[in-house]
Amino acid sequence: MNTASTTPSLDTPLGPDDFNALETLLDDLRTRDEETPQWEFCEGFMAALICCRRIILPSEYLPELLAMDREGDAPPLFADDDQLQTFMDLWTRRWNEVAEALNADIESLQDEHAYQPEVMDLRGAIAALPDAQRAELGDAPIPSFGQIWAIGFMYAVECWPEEWEPPRDREAAKVLNAALAAIVTLTEDDTGEPTINAFDDGGAPTLSQQRLNDFADAVYAVYDLRELWRSIGPRVETVRREATPGRNDPCSCGSGKKYKKCCGA
């Protein structure tokens, strides 16, 4: 008797349980490498890769994102091949979802097809904790809304700076610089007066109106970058040709004859 497969296709968008599974998986990786990033960082890193000027393969970007190349006696980052496969399946499904959203022709970020970065309102989440649990966190700084996502995005830009060099066209260069500046703004702390709760209209304010505006500008910037590099295309490597020998010079092929009587004939 044939039974339907329970494994979601790679075109299936991630749901809340999938994102929870990713965070749990990353928590486990963090037991072997404490610098393993949160998913929000990964999400920003992924967005930058998708709208990068050239296609960067997993074999190139995964070692930059995750310390997969372990040295010495360090254990493998992933517990086993199944865990690695689980991560790659979830990663690929989210990649396809983000790429489809960034390819969509949208009127606003409220469009159901628009890219919605998977970010957390950590300040809101911590504010909702009981007093005793908040006290246990001490005075450690709490990232602002969208900050970790933006840092992940700019980390990918810094990993491949040659792919983010301004194009020769002045107008295109202005678009690039403005878009990157919008994302860099989001890497900074929200110092404005909290007046909005990101996910709960009735919740305590946790971010400023300016922060919400900056977040929207950063998402629009990702769309601008995607369209910019798609319209310009990958960089074309300069082909450097060797100088042609003079007619009476020795031929470069090593025959011992003059160029005019050998390859230049």
N, C-alpha and C positions, 0 to 999 in steps of 0.2 A: 504494500500500500504506500503510495507516495504522500509525503507530508510537506507542507509549505515550509520554506526556510524561515527561521526566526531572526536571521541576521539582516539588519537593515541594509538597504543598498547604499552605495556611496553618494547618492544624490538625495538621501534623506536628511533633512535639517536636524540639527541637534536640539533636543528638548532639555528641560531642567534636570532630569535624571542623568542625561549624558554629560552635562556640564559638571554635575556633582561627581560623576565617575572620573572625569578628567582631573578634578581637584584632588580626589582621593588618590589617584594614580601619581600625581605630582607630589603629593605628601609622602608617598612611599619612596619616590626617587630622592626626595630631600633627606631621607634617612641615610642615603649613601653619598649625597652631595648636597650640602646645606645651601649652596648657591642656586639650586634648581629654582627657576622663577615661578611665580604664580601664573594662573591661566590668563589673567588680564594682561600681563606682560607679553605672554605668548600671542595673544590676540592682536596686540598692536604690532608685534614683530611680523605676524602673518600678513596683516593688512599692507605693510610696507613691501613685503615680498610680492604680493599680488599686483601692486601698482608700480613695481620697479621697472626700470627701462628695459632690462633683459630678463629672461627666464632664468631663475636660479634653482638648481636642482636640490632635492633633499640631501643628497650626499655632500653638498656644499654648505647648506644652511643649518642642518640639524646639529653638526658639531659646534656651530657658533651659538646656537640656542641652548643646547643641552650638552653637558660634558660627557659625551658618549665615548670619546677616546680616552680611556682610563690608563694611567701610567703605573708602572711598578706593580705592587701587589694589590692595588685597589680593585675591589670587586666590580663587575660590570654594572653600569648604571641601571639598566633594566633587569629585573629579577630573572626573566627568562624570555624566550622568543614569543610566547603567548602575550606577555605584558607589552612587549614592543609592538606586536601586531595590533593589540587593542588600541594603543595610543595612536598608531598610524591610521587606523580605520576612523577613529574619532577626529583626528587632525584633518584627514582628507575630506570627510563629510563637512566639516566646518569650512575648510578651504573652498570647496565647491559652492557652498552657500554664500560665502562672502564674495567670491568672484562673480556669481550670478547677480548679487545685489549691486555690485559696483559696475556691472555692465548694463544695468537697467536704466531706462530713461525715466527719471523721476521728476516730479514737480516740486516736492518738498520732502523733508525727512520724516514727515508723518505718513508718507506713502507706504503701503503695506509691503512693497517690494524694496524699500530703501534699506541701506546697510545700517544695522543697529549694533554697534560694538557691545560685546559682552563685558560690561564693566560693573563694579560694585560701588555702592555708597558706604564705604567703610565707616565713615564718621556717623552715618545714620545707624548702621548696624551696632556700633559700639555704644551709641547713645541709648539704644533700646535695651542694653544689658542691665541686669540688676546692679545696684551700687557696688556690691561686693566684687562682682566680676570685673567691673570697670576699674576698681581700685587695684586689682591684680595686674592690670596692664601698665600701671605706673604712668610716667610722663613721656613715654615714647611717642614720637611724632606720628600722626595718623595721615596717610596719603589723602590728598584731595580727590574729589570726583574726577575720574578720567585720567588722573596723573600717571598711574602705572601703565595704562594703555599707551599714552603718548610717549613715555620713556621707552617702552618696548619698540614702538615705531621708529623712534630716532636711533635706537641701538642698531637696528637693521640698516638704517641709512649710513651710520658710522662704520659698519662692517664692510660696506661696498661703496665707498665714497666716489669712485670713478663712475658709477652708474647714476649718480645724482649731481654730476657736474652741470652747471647751467649750459643750456644749448646756445648756439651762436645767435640765433634769432632773439632780438632784444625783448620783444613782447612775450615770447615763450619763456625767456629767462625770468621776466617779471612774474609770470604765473607761478613758476617753480619756486622762486624765492618767497613769494607771498604765501603760498601753500605751506611750505616748510616752516615759515615764521608762525603761522597759525597753530601748527602742531607743537612747536617749541613753546609757545605761550602756555599750552596745556600741561607741559612738563613742570611748570612752576606751581607754587602753592596758591591756594585760594585764600586770599587775605581779606576778601570783602565780607560784609555783614551777612550772615546766613538769613535768607528769607524764603527759601524753597526747600522742600524735601523731594529728592530725585524720583522716588518710586511710590511715595505715600502722600497723597494730597492732604491728609489729615495728620500726618506725622510732624514731629518737631523739625524746624528748618535746619538744614545741614549744609547748604551751599548757597552762594550768592547768585543773584540774577546774572551778574557778569560772567560767573563761571559757567552757567548754563549756556550763555551766548557764545563763550569761547569754545565750549564743547561742540556746539552746532557748527561753528566756523571750522573746527578741526575736521569734522566728518565731511563737510563740503570740500575741504582741502584735499581729502583722500580722493574724492571724485575728480577734482581738477587734475591731480597728479596722474590718475589712471588714464584720463582722456589725453593729457599732454603727451605721455610717453607712447601711448597707442598711436597718436597722430604722427609723432616724430620717428618712432621705430628704434631698434637697437643701434648702438654705436657701430660705425663702420671702421674697422681697424685700418690704419694707414699702411699701405704696401710700399715698402722701401726697396727700390730697385738698385742693384749694384751698378756702379758707373761702367759705361761701355768703354773698352780699351780703344786707344787711338789706332788708326789704320796700320801704323808701323810698330806698334807695341807688341810684345809677346802675347800670344793668345791666352786667354784665361783658362782654357781647357787643359793646358799643360803639355800641348803637343810639341812645343819648342818652335813652332812656326810663327811668322808674323800674323797678326789678327786678320789683315786684309787677304792673306792667302789661306786662311783656315776658316774659322767660324764666321768671319766677316765677309767671306767671298760671295 
